[in-house]
Amino acid sequence: MDNCSDFIKKREFLNNLIFDKGNTQTKRFFNLDSMAYKGGEIPMKYKELMGLVGSLVLRCNDCIAYHIFQCKKNGVSDGEFTEACDIGLIIGGSIVIPHLREAYKVWFED
């Protein structure tokens, strides 16, 4: 999955730029984001599925891709992925469809 590798490298490079140049508030926000997705009462797998649904509703393709890669890393099945996408579609409505297409493309590409 070259797309995943390229995406992760670009994201890591840009995050490092932010960590190097950003202020304390920005770094705190990034830390809060990281901590929210760590394992806890809700397993990481389900947190990433929630992140995917939220990203679909907010229509952020980079966020969708990131959460898809994390879902795969945490053992989400094809069925769980499609059900989560259905929830995103129901919540967000038809405006989500272009982003749903991208999500399916990223999920099923190898």
QUIZIKA-V649485 format. One record per residue. N is the residue number from 1. SS is DSSP state (2 for helix, 1 for strand, 0 for the rest). PSI is psi as a letter, one per 30 degrees, with the letter a starting at -180 (* if undefined). Layout:
BEGIN
n-><N	N>
ss-><SS	SS>
psi-><PSI	PSI>
END
This chain:
BEGIN
n-><1	2	3	4	5	6	7	8	9	10	11	12	13	14	15	16	17	18	19	20	21	22	23	24	25	26	27	28	29	30	31	32	33	34	35	36	37	38	39	40	41	42	43	44	45	46	47	48	49	50	51	52	53	54	55	56	57	58	59	60	61	62	63	64	65	66	67	68	69	70	71	72	73	74	75	76	77	78	79	80	81	82	83	84	85	86	87	88	89	90	91	92	93	94	95	96	97	98	99	100	101	102	103	104	105	106	107	108	109	110>
ss-><0	2	2	2	2	2	2	2	2	2	2	2	2	2	2	2	2	2	2	2	2	0	0	2	2	2	2	2	2	2	2	2	2	2	2	2	0	0	0	0	0	0	0	2	2	2	2	2	2	2	2	2	2	2	2	2	2	2	0	0	2	2	2	2	2	2	2	2	2	2	2	2	2	0	0	0	0	2	2	2	2	2	2	2	2	2	2	2	2	2	2	2	0	2	2	2	2	2	2	2	2	2	2	2	2	2	2	2	0	0>
psi-><i	e	e	e	e	e	e	e	e	e	e	e	e	e	e	e	e	e	e	e	f	l	l	e	e	e	e	e	e	e	e	e	e	e	e	f	g	l	k	b	e	k	l	e	e	e	e	e	e	e	e	e	e	e	e	e	e	f	h	j	e	e	e	e	e	e	e	e	e	e	e	e	e	g	g	k	l	e	e	e	e	e	e	e	e	e	e	e	e	e	e	f	a	f	f	f	e	e	f	e	e	e	e	e	e	e	e	f	k	*>
END
